[in-house]
Amino acid sequence: METCPQVRLCGFLQKQGGPLRVWKQRWFTYEEKKNQLFYYRTPQDVMPLGRVELSGATYTYPLKAERGTFHIQTPERTFILKAVTQELMMYWLQQLQLKRWQHRLMSSCPDPTNNNTTDDFLPVLQSPLGLVGEEAANTPLPWKPLSNMSIKHPLIEIQNSVHSLRKRSSQEWSQSVFHVEAPLTPTAPLPPSTPTASLPPSTPTAPPTAPLPPPLPSAGPAGCPPPTGPRSRKMKSRSSSTLPVLRKDAVSSSRLQQEKHMLMEEVKSQKELVWLLHKALEAAQLEKRTCAEFLAVEGEQERLELLRHRERQAADLRGRLEEAKEEAERTSRSLTQRDSQLAELQHDIRTLMEKNNTKQEVIIKLSDQVTACMSDPRLSCWTGGGGLDSQTFKQLQQQIENLKDDIEAYKTQNKFLNSEIYQLTKLWRNSSEQEKSLMVKCAYLEAGNCRVESRYLGVLRKLQENKSLDPVQQGAVQKMIEDALKGELKSVIKLNTNRDHDEYGFKIIPDYEVEDMKLLAKIQALEIRSHNLLHQEGVERPLLSRWAQYLAGRSDDDLCPSPELKGLLRGGVPREYRQQVWRWVVRARTRTMRERHPQRYQQLCEKSRTSPHPASRQIQLDLHRTLTTNQHFSSPSSPALQQLQRILLAFSWQSPAIGYCQGLNRLAAIALLVLQSEEDAFWCLVCVVETIMPQDYYTKDLVASQADQRVLKDFLSEKLPRLASHFDDHNIDVSLITFNWFLVVYVESLPSDILLPLWDAFLYEGTKVMFRYALALLKYKEDDILKIQDSVEIYQYLRFFTKTISDGRKLSSIAFTVMNPFPGRLLRNRRALHLERLQGELQELEEQQRAFVTESSERKDKDLDAGVSEDDDEL
């Protein structure tokens, strides 16, 4: 089920820094995998000026600072940022808090099948239009570029400038998602942030109008002139003294009403802030209780039941989320109708305002007449209304005092809750750091234990091979080996949860039927475990950081071939980014075919359902032979087998010259495991067979495959002369082993942690990677192979030695550095030479076959004639 696309968390913010503590505009973008916030000078820059580590950060904003200012406190420093409006600040704070919460859940439970575990404990704010996401890159800059330069990072500024000039000078560069075209017409820059612009939308900004005089009684019946004479003059003299008091009371009452309304709005905003802080505190306490509850459970079954309960809760929350989204869509439609109604009401308001202004003029005229009438001393009876206004004034003053007390109380509570959240975050950060250090220490201890046990098993294996031991000693050694094999590797995996298969479903520990091979498999598993534990901190995490920095702010369309990308691919792609990188490489190699036939895979699948292919029988037989040790293909009813069958049938119709060849099922299976999509796996198979591999590599005669084996023998003689001579002395044809390596690109010949990095470089660089790894594998075990002097043992060793290699980094270094790699032009020339020779040999062989058939038929005719003549003689 596809989810609606989310707005990318990126946009402009002002960052305070430097010795003068000045504000500088920076482009901020959030990285999902590393939970980091990178900031650049412009959206088009490729090198960030810095980053903010959000895993242990706390978010606050001061009440007395400028509008839109908030702080991100990390263990190293405090970043002071400022948004254009208060709404934008709240949106950034909420999104960063949700991203940190989601990263925490994903790191504690990295299940690739369950990605929607974030609890929406805060009301989701709408992203401000034009201020967040890719649209924010089109906002004109309100500052001078010279004043916004980063003096602290001159090298990064130079790199970004050179990159910008290089992209402008190139004709085939791919624009960034944040590329901004120059506007055709000059646009006004954004106004600087002012207190008025940063007010929340709920604050009323009523236009200042002159207070109206209080309503007065009519002077008389309609059409009657005002009274004259001594009585009217007496009323006018009395009203002249009371009219200023009435006007003053009316002005004070209007001002107090406005102040009361503003204070009520401020109280409302403070209540919302307290509610948000309460929710954040509840979420932190809930996470703490959940972790304590999970750690308190002793048995694995209880923990599994607890996880299942959490899964059911997550499914329920996802259902509620879908309902909320549907409700939001209905609300959006209702809002559109309300907007149209609002436009009509605004038109009516303008009409009423015009009428109101006309009435105001009439009231002013009437007020002047009333004032003239009240100047008579005989109108002193109207002064009694002042008591009611005084009472209302006192009530308003009392309400204002009460609201001020409430504001002070809420501010105090706000400070207390901020302190609580800060302390809880600090405790959580300390516990996380302690847990990390303990896990590293335990990993090193576990690696040492694995090394000791592997050495112990190696000694037992050597003692088993020793022929000088007496029968008693041999029996003791055999008994110790049997005890070691019954252990099920319990000492290897104490701190980590034991898994028989890796994240792609490949079996970690191989199975061997022979007892000696079982002991070797256990030694191999211990070495692999120790190697992975020791290299996780020193190699894998820095590589993950390099990939995160390279892919930050880039889309699939923004990736382009470069020496930097080539070096990263040779080092291996982390599991988090492998699917994205493979999809980009496959689409780049098959872009022309996909654009020409966008619905090609669906059409081929429909054709497979309606018209059976001649190769469907062979495909059905090979399905159950595909990756038998992988848990995704081990069951006959597995969905992956059905997907694989559809992919192979579609490819058979796509390439009628090939149809189906044994080995294509393994290529498609690897693509399906990594890309997790039928259509992407189909195009990956097309990419390998039709664009990467030479022509006629998978046809019936396999001419190109045989030519590659001859090329490999040439390179073997040049790069490894001692090993080539050793093979010649014992009549070893290495192509009997390496032919299958090349045909399926080492699938099922190498462990998965070495196979997948090989495919990373193979998809990008092509077939020369296969030759380099073939030479590297033979170089890796050259000394062991040279010690074997029996041809049968050499063949037996060559069949399984590739699965015993545990150090993939060493193998990659041999393939790309130690072996003095050869250029691609040399490979193409030698391939063409051997292909021409092989085609000539095949043509000569066909001629010999035709001559043999002709000679055989003639011989049969002569034998028949001889038999007939003998029969005649007998008669």
C-alpha positions in Angstrom: 0.0 0.0 0.0 1.5 3.3 -1.0 1.5 6.2 1.5 0.9 9.8 0.6 4.2 11.7 -0.1 5.5 13.7 2.8 7.0 17.2 2.6 10.8 17.1 2.8 12.0 18.7 6.0 14.2 21.5 4.6 14.1 25.2 4.3 15.8 28.5 5.2 16.5 29.4 8.9 18.6 32.1 10.4 21.6 30.8 12.4 23.4 32.9 15.0 27.1 32.5 15.1 30.5 34.1 14.9 32.3 36.4 17.4 29.8 39.2 16.7 26.8 36.8 17.2 25.2 37.9 13.9 22.3 36.2 12.1 23.2 34.4 8.9 20.7 32.8 6.5 21.3 29.1 6.0 19.6 26.2 4.1 18.8 23.3 6.5 17.9 19.8 5.4 17.2 16.7 7.5 18.8 13.3 6.9 16.5 10.4 7.8 19.0 7.6 8.2 21.5 9.4 10.4 19.1 11.6 12.3 21.2 14.7 11.5 20.5 18.2 10.4 22.9 19.5 7.6 23.1 23.2 6.8 24.4 24.8 3.6 24.8 28.4 2.4 22.4 27.9 -0.5 20.1 25.0 -1.7 22.4 24.4 -4.7 25.6 23.6 -2.5 26.8 20.0 -2.4 29.2 20.3 0.6 27.5 21.2 4.0 28.9 23.9 6.2 28.2 21.7 9.2 25.7 19.4 10.8 23.7 19.0 14.0 23.5 15.7 15.8 19.9 15.2 16.9 20.2 11.8 18.7 21.0 13.5 22.0 19.7 17.0 21.4 17.0 18.9 23.3 14.7 21.6 21.9 13.7 24.7 23.7 12.6 28.2 22.9 12.9 31.2 25.2 9.8 33.3 26.0 11.5 36.7 26.1 13.6 36.2 23.0 12.7 37.4 19.5 9.7 35.8 17.8 10.6 32.6 16.1 13.9 32.0 18.0 14.6 28.4 19.3 17.6 26.5 20.6 18.9 23.0 19.7 21.2 21.9 22.6 23.7 19.1 21.8 26.4 17.7 24.2 29.0 19.7 22.2 27.3 23.1 21.7 24.0 25.0 21.5 22.7 26.1 18.1 20.5 29.3 18.1 18.1 29.4 15.2 15.3 31.8 14.2 12.4 31.2 11.9 10.5 33.9 9.9 7.3 33.4 11.8 6.1 31.8 15.1 4.1 29.1 13.1 7.3 28.1 11.2 9.2 27.8 14.4 6.6 25.5 15.9 6.5 23.4 12.8 10.3 22.9 12.8 10.2 22.0 16.5 7.4 19.5 16.1 8.9 17.9 13.0 12.4 17.5 14.6 10.8 16.0 17.7 8.8 13.5 15.6 11.9 12.6 13.5 14.0 12.0 16.6 11.2 9.9 18.1 10.9 7.8 14.9 14.7 7.4 14.7 14.8 6.2 18.3 12.1 3.6 17.6 13.8 2.4 14.4 17.2 2.0 16.1 15.7 0.1 19.0 13.5 -2.2 16.7 15.1 -2.3 13.2 12.4 -4.4 11.5 12.3 -3.6 7.7 8.7 -4.9 7.5 7.4 -2.5 10.1 8.2 1.1 9.4 5.1 2.9 10.8 5.8 2.7 14.5 5.9 6.4 15.2 3.2 7.5 17.7 1.6 10.8 16.7 1.2 12.1 20.3 1.2 15.7 19.0 -1.4 17.4 16.7 0.2 17.6 13.3 0.8 21.1 12.1 0.4 22.0 8.4 3.6 22.9 6.6 3.8 26.6 5.9 3.4 27.2 2.2 6.6 28.4 0.5 8.6 28.2 3.7 9.3 24.5 4.1 10.2 21.8 1.5 11.5 22.1 -2.0 9.2 25.1 -2.7 11.3 27.1 -0.1 14.2 27.0 -2.5 12.3 29.4 -4.8 12.1 32.1 -2.1 14.2 35.2 -3.1 17.0 35.9 -0.6 16.5 39.0 1.5 20.2 39.4 2.2 23.4 40.3 0.3 25.4 37.3 -0.8 28.7 38.8 0.3 27.5 39.3 3.9 26.2 35.8 4.0 29.6 34.1 3.1 31.1 31.7 5.6 34.5 32.9 6.6 34.9 29.9 9.0 34.7 27.3 6.1 36.7 28.8 3.1 37.5 25.4 1.6 33.8 24.4 1.5 32.9 27.7 0.0 35.5 27.2 -2.8 34.3 23.6 -3.4 30.7 24.7 -3.7 31.6 27.5 -6.0 33.7 25.2 -8.2 30.9 22.7 -8.3 28.4 25.4 -9.3 30.6 26.7 -12.1 31.2 23.1 -13.3 27.5 22.3 -13.5 26.8 25.5 -15.4 29.6 24.8 -17.9 28.5 21.1 -18.5 25.7 20.3 -21.0 24.6 17.0 -19.5 24.4 17.8 -15.8 21.3 16.9 -13.9 19.7 19.7 -12.0 19.2 19.5 -8.2 15.8 19.3 -6.8 16.4 22.7 -5.2 17.5 24.4 -8.5 16.0 27.8 -8.8 15.6 29.5 -12.3 16.3 33.2 -12.4 13.0 35.1 -12.2 11.8 36.9 -15.3 10.5 39.9 -13.4 12.1 41.4 -10.3 10.4 40.4 -7.1 10.3 42.3 -3.9 12.5 40.7 -1.2 10.9 39.3 1.9 10.5 41.9 4.6 12.7 41.4 7.7 11.1 39.7 10.7 9.4 42.3 12.8 7.3 41.9 15.9 4.2 42.5 13.9 5.1 39.8 11.3 5.9 37.2 13.9 2.7 37.5 15.8 0.6 34.3 15.9 -2.5 34.3 13.6 -4.8 34.1 16.6 -3.8 37.5 17.9 -6.4 40.1 16.9 -5.2 43.2 15.1 -8.3 45.4 15.1 -7.9 48.7 13.3 -7.8 51.7 15.7 -11.0 53.5 15.5 -12.3 56.5 17.4 -14.6 55.4 20.3 -18.2 56.1 19.7 -20.2 58.2 22.2 -22.7 56.3 24.3 -26.2 56.2 23.1 -28.4 59.0 24.3 -32.2 59.3 24.5 -33.9 61.0 21.5 -34.4 64.7 21.7 -38.1 64.3 20.9 -40.6 63.1 18.4 -39.5 62.8 14.8 -39.7 66.2 13.0 -40.0 68.3 16.2 -37.3 70.9 16.8 -35.3 70.8 20.0 -36.9 72.5 22.9 -36.0 76.1 23.5 -36.5 78.5 26.3 -35.4 78.5 29.9 -35.9 74.8 30.4 -33.8 73.8 27.5 -31.0 76.2 28.4 -31.0 74.7 31.9 -30.6 71.1 30.6 -27.8 72.2 28.2 -25.8 73.8 31.1 -26.1 70.5 33.2 -25.1 68.2 30.3 -22.1 70.2 29.4 -20.5 69.1 32.7 -21.4 65.3 32.4 -20.6 64.8 28.7 -16.7 64.5 29.2 -17.2 62.0 31.9 -19.4 59.8 29.7 -16.9 60.0 26.9 -14.0 59.1 29.1 -15.8 56.1 30.6 -16.6 54.9 27.0 -13.0 55.2 25.9 -11.7 53.3 29.0 -14.3 50.6 28.6 -13.3 50.0 24.9 -9.6 49.9 25.8 -10.2 47.4 28.6 -12.3 45.2 26.3 -9.5 45.1 23.8 -6.9 44.4 26.5 -9.1 41.6 27.9 -9.4 40.0 24.5 -5.7 40.1 23.9 -4.9 38.6 27.3 -7.5 35.8 26.8 -5.7 34.9 23.5 -2.3 34.9 25.2 -3.7 32.6 27.9 -5.1 30.3 25.2 -1.6 30.1 23.5 0.0 29.4 26.9 -2.5 26.6 27.6 -1.7 25.0 24.2 2.1 25.2 25.0 1.6 23.5 28.3 -0.5 20.8 26.7 2.3 20.1 24.2 4.8 19.9 27.0 2.6 17.5 28.9 2.3 15.3 25.8 6.0 15.2 25.3 6.6 14.3 29.0 4.0 11.5 28.7 5.7 10.2 25.6 9.1 10.1 27.3 7.6 8.3 30.4 5.8 5.8 28.1 9.1 5.0 26.3 10.9 4.5 29.6 8.1 2.2 30.9 8.1 0.2 27.6 11.9 -0.3 27.8 11.7 -1.3 31.4 8.8 -3.7 30.8 10.7 -5.3 27.9 13.9 -5.8 29.8 12.0 -7.1 32.9 10.6 -10.0 30.9 12.9 -13.0 31.2 11.7 -15.6 28.7 12.0 -15.2 24.9 8.3 -16.3 24.5 7.1 -13.6 26.8 9.2 -11.0 24.9 7.8 -12.3 21.6 4.3 -12.0 23.0 5.0 -8.5 24.2 6.3 -7.5 20.7 3.2 -9.0 19.1 1.1 -7.0 21.4 3.0 -3.9 20.3 2.5 -4.9 16.7 -1.2 -5.1 17.1 -1.3 -1.7 18.8 0.8 -0.3 15.9 -1.7 -1.8 13.4 -4.6 -0.3 15.3 -2.9 3.1 15.3 -2.2 2.8 11.6 -5.9 2.2 11.0 -6.7 5.3 13.1 -4.2 7.2 11.1 -6.0 6.2 7.8 -9.3 7.3 9.3 -7.7 10.6 10.4 -6.4 11.1 6.9 -9.8 10.6 5.4 -11.3 13.0 7.9 -8.6 15.5 6.9 -9.5 15.2 3.2 -13.2 15.7 4.1 -12.2 18.7 6.2 -10.1 20.1 3.3 -13.0 19.9 1.0 -15.2 21.5 3.6 -12.5 24.2 4.0 -12.6 24.9 0.3 -16.4 25.5 0.5 -15.9 27.7 3.5 -13.3 29.7 1.6 -15.9 30.4 -1.1 -18.4 31.3 1.6 -15.8 33.5 3.2 -15.2 35.4 0.0 -18.9 36.1 -0.2 -19.0 37.2 3.4 -16.1 39.5 2.9 -17.9 41.2 0.1 -20.9 41.6 2.4 -18.7 42.9 5.1 -17.3 45.6 2.8 -20.8 46.6 1.9 -21.8 46.7 5.6 -18.7 48.7 6.3 -19.7 51.3 3.8 -23.2 51.5 5.3 -21.6 51.7 8.8 -19.5 54.6 7.8 -22.6 56.4 6.5 -24.4 55.7 9.8 -21.4 56.9 11.7 -21.6 60.3 10.0 -25.3 60.4 10.8 -24.6 59.5 14.5 -22.0 62.2 14.8 -24.5 64.8 13.5 -27.1 63.5 15.9 -24.6 63.5 18.7 -23.9 67.2 18.1 -27.6 67.9 18.3 -28.0 65.8 21.5 -25.0 67.7 23.0 -26.7 70.9 22.2 -29.9 69.7 23.8 -28.2 68.4 26.9 -26.5 71.7 27.5 -29.8 72.8 29.0 -29.7 72.6 32.9 -33.2 71.0 32.8 -31.7 67.7 31.3 -29.9 66.8 34.5 -31.9 63.5 34.8 -29.6 61.8 32.2 -26.5 62.0 34.5 -27.8 59.0 36.6 -26.4 56.5 34.0 -22.8 57.0 35.2 -23.2 54.5 38.1 -23.7 51.5 35.8 -20.5 52.4 33.7 -18.4 52.6 36.9 -19.6 49.2 38.0 -18.7 47.7 34.6 -15.3 49.3 34.8 -14.5 47.7 38.2 -15.5 44.3 36.9 -13.2 44.6 33.9 -10.4 45.6 36.2 -10.9 42.6 38.4 -11.0 40.2 35.4 -7.7 41.7 34.1 -6.0 41.1 37.5 -7.2 37.5 37.5 -5.9 37.0 33.9 -2.5 38.4 34.9 -2.3 36.0 37.8 -3.2 33.1 35.5 -0.4 34.2 33.1 2.2 34.2 35.8 1.1 30.8 37.0 1.3 29.3 33.5 4.7 30.8 33.0 6.0 29.2 36.2 4.5 25.9 35.2 6.0 26.2 31.8 9.5 26.7 33.3 9.1 23.7 35.6 8.0 21.4 32.7 10.9 22.6 30.6 13.2 21.7 33.4 11.7 18.3 33.8 12.0 17.5 30.0 15.6 18.7 30.0 16.5 16.5 33.0 14.8 13.5 31.5 16.5 14.0 28.2 19.9 14.4 29.9 19.3 11.1 31.8 18.3 9.4 28.6 21.4 10.6 26.8 23.7 9.4 29.6 22.0 6.0 29.7 22.3 5.7 25.9 26.0 6.6 26.0 26.6 4.0 28.8 24.7 1.4 26.8 26.7 2.2 23.7 30.0 1.9 25.5 29.0 -1.4 27.2 27.8 -2.8 23.8 31.2 -1.9 22.3 33.0 -3.5 25.2 30.9 -6.6 25.0 31.5 -6.8 21.2 35.3 -6.8 21.7 35.0 -9.4 24.5 32.7 -11.6 22.3 35.2 -11.2 19.4 38.0 -12.4 21.6 36.0 -15.3 22.7 35.3 -16.3 19.1 39.0 -16.1 18.2 39.9 -18.3 21.2 37.3 -20.9 20.3 38.2 -20.9 16.6 41.9 -21.4 17.5 40.9 -24.3 19.8 38.8 -25.9 17.1 41.7 -25.4 14.6 44.1 -27.2 17.0 41.6 -30.1 17.3 41.3 -30.2 13.5 45.1 -30.4 13.2 45.3 -33.1 15.8 42.6 -35.0 14.0 44.7 -34.9 10.8 47.9 -36.0 12.7 48.6 -39.6 12.0 51.3 -40.1 14.7 48.7 -40.2 17.6 47.9 -43.6 19.2 44.3 -44.9 19.1 43.6 -43.6 22.7 44.6 -40.1 21.8 42.7 -40.3 18.5 39.6 -41.3 20.4 40.0 -38.5 22.9 40.4 -35.9 20.1 37.4 -37.3 18.3 35.4 -37.1 21.5 36.4 -33.4 22.0 35.4 -32.6 18.4 32.0 -34.2 18.9 31.4 -32.2 22.0 32.4 -29.0 20.2 30.0 -29.7 17.4 27.1 -30.3 19.8 27.5 -26.9 21.3 25.3 -25.1 18.6 27.6 -22.0 18.9 26.0 -20.9 22.2 29.2 -19.2 23.3 29.4 -17.2 20.1 26.2 -15.4 20.4 25.5 -14.3 24.0 24.8 -10.6 23.8 23.2 -10.5 20.3 20.1 -12.3 19.3 21.0 -15.4 17.4 19.9 -15.4 13.8 20.5 -18.3 11.4 20.0 -15.9 8.4 21.1 -12.4 7.6 18.8 -9.5 6.6 18.5 -10.7 3.0 17.6 -14.3 4.1 20.9 -16.0 3.4 22.1 -18.7 5.8 25.0 -17.4 7.9 26.5 -20.8 8.9 26.8 -23.2 6.0 25.8 -26.9 6.4 28.2 -29.7 5.5 27.4 -33.3 5.6 30.9 -34.6 6.3 32.0 -34.4 9.9 35.3 -32.7 9.0 33.4 -30.1 7.0 31.1 -29.5 9.9 34.0 -28.6 12.1 35.4 -26.4 9.3 32.0 -24.7 9.1 32.0 -23.9 12.8 35.5 -22.5 12.6 34.4 -20.4 9.6 31.3 -19.1 11.5 33.5 -18.1 14.5 36.0 -16.2 12.3 33.2 -14.4 10.4 31.6 -13.4 13.7 34.8 -12.1 15.2 35.7 -10.3 12.0 32.3 -8.5 11.9 32.4 -7.5 15.5 35.9 -6.0 15.2 35.2 -4.1 12.0 31.8 -2.8 12.8 33.1 0.3 14.7 36.2 0.9 12.6 34.8 0.4 9.0 31.0 0.0 8.8 30.0 3.1 10.7 32.4 5.5 9.0 31.2 4.1 5.6 27.6 4.7 6.6 28.5 8.3 7.6 30.2 8.9 4.2 27.2 7.5 2.3 24.8 9.6 4.4 26.7 12.8 3.7 26.9 12.0 0.0 23.2 11.2 -0.4 22.0 14.1 1.8 19.8 16.4 -0.1 20.1 14.3 -3.3 17.3 12.6 -5.2 17.6 9.5 -7.5 17.7 11.9 -10.5 20.5 14.0 -9.0 23.0 11.1 -8.8 25.5 11.1 -11.7 28.7 9.1 -12.4 31.8 10.4 -10.7 35.1 9.2 -9.2 33.7 9.8 -5.7 30.7 7.5 -6.4 33.0 4.9 -7.9 35.2 4.9 -4.8 32.1 4.6 -2.5 30.7 1.7 -4.5 34.0 -0.2 -4.4 33.9 0.1 -0.6 30.4 -1.4 -0.6 26.9 0.2 -0.1 25.4 0.0 3.4 22.2 -2.0 3.6 20.2 1.2 4.3 21.1 2.7 0.9 21.7 -0.4 -1.3 18.1 -0.5 -2.6 18.2 3.1 -3.6 21.6 2.9 -5.3 20.8 -0.3 -7.2 17.5 1.2 -8.5 19.4 4.3 -9.7 22.1 2.2 -11.5 19.5 0.0 -13.2 17.3 2.9 -14.3 20.4 4.7 -15.6 21.4 1.7 -17.8 17.8 1.0 -19.0 16.5 4.5 -19.3 16.0 4.4 -23.1 14.0 1.1 -23.0 11.9 2.2 -20.1 11.0 5.5 -21.7 10.1 3.8 -25.0 8.0 1.2 -23.3 6.8 2.5 -19.8 4.3 -0.4 -19.3 6.6 -3.1 -20.8 6.6 -5.4 -17.7 2.9 -5.4 -17.3 2.4 -6.2 -20.9 4.8 -9.1 -20.8 3.1 -10.5 -17.7 -0.2 -10.4 -19.4 1.3 -12.1 -22.4 2.7 -14.8 -20.2 -0.7 -15.5 -18.7 -2.4 -15.8 -22.1 0.3 -17.5 -24.1 2.5 -20.2 -22.5 6.2 -19.9 -23.4 8.2 -23.0 -24.5 10.6 -22.4 -21.7 7.9 -22.3 -19.0 8.5 -26.0 -18.2 12.2 -25.5 -17.6 11.6 -22.4 -15.5 9.1 -24.3 -13.3 11.8 -27.0 -12.7 14.5 -24.5 -11.8 12.4 -22.5 -9.4 12.9 -24.9 -6.6 16.6 -25.1 -7.2 17.0 -21.4 -6.7 18.9 -20.2 -3.6 17.9 -23.3 -1.6 19.7 -21.9 1.5 17.8 -18.7 1.5 14.7 -18.6 3.7 12.7 -16.5 1.1 13.0 -19.3 -1.5 13.1 -22.4 0.7 9.3 -23.0 0.9 7.5 -24.2 -2.2 4.6 -21.9 -1.3 6.8 -18.8 -0.8 5.5 -15.6 -2.6 9.1 -14.9 -3.7 9.0 -18.0 -6.0 5.8 -16.9 -7.6 7.3 -13.4 -8.2 10.5 -15.0 -9.6 8.4 -17.2 -12.0 6.6 -14.1 -13.4 10.0 -12.3 -13.8 11.6 -15.1 -15.7 8.6 -15.7 -18.0 8.5 -11.9 -18.8 12.2 -12.0 -19.6 11.7 -15.0 -21.9 9.3 -12.9 -24.0 11.5 -9.9 -23.7 14.6 -11.6 -25.2 13.4 -14.3 -27.6 17.0 -15.0 -28.8 17.9 -16.1 -25.3 14.5 -17.3 -24.0 15.7 -18.9 -20.7 19.1 -20.1 -19.7 20.1 -21.9 -16.5 21.6 -19.3 -14.2 19.1 -16.5 -15.0 17.0 -17.6 -12.1 19.9 -16.8 -9.6 20.4 -13.4 -11.2 16.8 -12.5 -10.9 16.6 -13.8 -7.3 19.4 -11.6 -6.1 17.8 -8.6 -7.8 14.4 -9.4 -6.2 15.9 -9.8 -2.7 17.6 -6.4 -2.8 15.1 -4.3 -4.8 11.9 -5.7 -3.2 10.0 -5.0 -6.4 9.0 -7.4 -9.3 9.3 -4.7 -12.0 12.6 -3.3 -10.7 14.0 -6.9 -10.5 12.9 -7.5 -14.1 14.7 -4.4 -15.3 17.8 -5.4 -13.3 17.8 -8.8 -15.1 17.5 -7.0 -18.4 20.3 -4.6 -17.4 22.7 -7.5 -16.5 22.0 -9.7 -19.6 21.5 -7.1 -22.3 23.6 -4.1 -21.3 26.4 -5.3 -19.0 27.2 -8.8 -20.2 28.6 -9.2 -23.8 26.4 -10.4 -26.6 25.8 -14.2 -26.9 26.7 -14.7 -23.2 23.6 -16.7 -22.5 22.7 -18.1 -25.9 22.7 -21.9 -26.6 26.4 -22.2 -27.6 27.6 -19.8 -24.8 30.4 -18.5 -27.2 31.0 -15.3 -25.2 31.2 -17.2 -21.9 33.8 -19.6 -23.3 35.8 -16.6 -24.6 35.9 -15.0 -21.2 37.4 -18.2 -19.7 40.2 -18.0 -22.1 40.8 -14.4 -21.2 40.8 -15.3 -17.6 43.5 -17.9 -18.2 45.7 -15.2 -19.9 45.3 -12.9 -16.9 46.0 -15.8 -14.5 49.3 -16.5 -16.3 50.3 -12.8 -16.1 49.1 -11.9 -12.6 49.7 -15.3 -10.8 52.4 -17.2 -12.7 53.2 -19.6 -9.8 49.6 -20.7 -9.5 49.1 -21.0 -13.2 52.2 -23.2 -13.4 50.9 -25.3 -10.5 47.6 -25.8 -12.3 49.5 -26.9 -15.5 51.6 -29.3 -13.7 48.6 -31.1 -12.3 46.4 -30.8 -15.4 43.9 -28.5 -13.7 41.4 -26.8 -16.0 40.4 -23.8 -13.8 37.5 -22.9 -16.2 35.6 -25.9 -14.8 35.2 -23.9 -11.6 35.3 -20.3 -12.8 32.7 -20.8 -15.6 29.9 -21.0 -13.1 31.3 -18.0 -11.2 31.0 -15.8 -14.3 27.7 -17.2 -15.6 25.8 -16.3 -12.4 28.1 -13.5 -11.2 29.3 -15.5 -8.1 25.8 -16.2 -6.8 25.9 -19.1 -4.3 29.7 -19.2 -4.6 30.4 -16.4 -2.1 28.9 -15.5 1.3 26.3 -12.8 1.1 28.4 -10.2 2.9 31.0 -10.5 0.1 28.6 -11.2 -2.8 26.5 -8.0 -2.4 29.5 -5.6 -2.3 30.8 -7.3 -5.4 27.4 -6.7 -7.1 27.5 -3.0 -6.0 30.7 -2.5 -8.1 29.6 -4.9 -10.9 26.4 -3.0 -11.7 28.3 0.2 -11.9 31.6 -0.8 -13.6 30.7 -3.9 -15.6 32.2 -7.3 -16.3 35.8 -6.3 -15.4 34.8 -6.6 -11.8 34.2 -10.4 -12.3 37.8 -10.8 -13.6 39.3 -8.8 -10.7 37.4 -10.8 -8.1 38.3 -14.1 -9.7 42.0 -13.2 -9.6 41.6 -11.9 -6.0 40.0 -15.1 -4.8 42.8 -17.2 -6.2 45.4 -14.8 -4.8 43.7 -14.9 -1.4 44.2 -18.7 -1.1 47.3 -19.0 -3.3 49.5 -20.3 -0.6 47.0 -23.0 0.5 46.4 -24.1 -3.1 50.2 -24.4 -3.7 50.5 -26.8 -0.8 48.1 -29.3 -2.3 49.9 -31.7 -4.6 47.0 -34.0 -5.7 44.7 -33.0 -8.6 41.6 -34.5 -7.0 42.2 -32.6 -3.8 42.8 -29.4 -5.7 39.5 -29.7 -7.5 37.7 -30.5 -4.2 39.3 -27.4 -2.6 38.5 -25.1 -5.5 34.8 -26.1 -5.2 34.2 -24.9 -1.7 37.1 -22.6 -0.7 35.3 -19.4 -1.7 32.7 -19.9 1.0 35.4 -20.0 3.7 36.6 -16.4 3.0 35.6 -14.1 5.9 37.5 -10.9 5.3 35.6 -9.1 2.5 37.7 -5.9 3.0 40.9 -7.7 2.3 39.5 -9.4 -0.7 38.2 -6.1 -2.1 41.7 -4.5 -1.5 43.3 -7.3 -3.4 40.8 -7.0 -6.3 41.1 -3.3 -6.8 44.6 -2.4 -5.5 47.1 -5.3 -4.9 46.6 -7.1 -8.2 47.6 -4.0 -10.3 44.2 -3.9 -12.1 44.1 -3.9 -15.9 42.2 -1.3 -18.0 38.9 -2.0 -19.7 40.3 -1.5 -23.1 42.8 -4.4 -22.6 39.9 -6.6 -21.6 37.8 -5.7 -24.7 40.7 -6.4 -27.0 41.5 -9.8 -25.6 37.9 -10.7 -25.5 37.5 -9.9 -29.2 40.6 -11.8 -30.1 39.6 -15.0 -28.3 36.0 -14.7 -29.5 37.2 -14.6 -33.1 39.4 -17.7 -32.5 36.6 -19.5 -30.8 34.2 -18.8 -33.6 36.7 -20.1 -36.1 37.2 -23.3 -34.1 33.4 -23.8 -33.8 33.0 -23.3 -37.6 35.8 -25.9 -38.2 34.2 -28.3 -35.8 30.9 -28.0 -37.6 32.5 -28.7 -40.9 34.2 -31.8 -39.4 30.8 -32.9 -38.1 29.2 -32.5 -41.5 32.0 -34.5 -43.2 31.8 -37.2 -40.6 28.0 -37.5 -41.2 28.5 -37.7 -44.9 31.3 -40.3 -44.6 29.2 -42.3 -42.2 26.2 -42.4 -44.5 28.4 -43.5 -47.5 30.0 -46.3 -45.4 26.6 -47.6 -44.5 25.6 -47.7 -48.2 28.8 -49.7 -49.0 28.2 -52.1 -46.2 24.7 -52.7 -47.5 25.9 -53.4 -51.0 28.5 -55.8 -49.7 25.9 -57.7 -47.8 23.6 -58.0 -50.8 26.4 -59.4 -53.0 27.2 -62.0 -50.4 23.6 -63.1 -50.3 23.7 -63.5 -54.1 26.8 -65.7 -53.9 25.0 -67.9 -51.3 22.0 -68.2 -53.6 
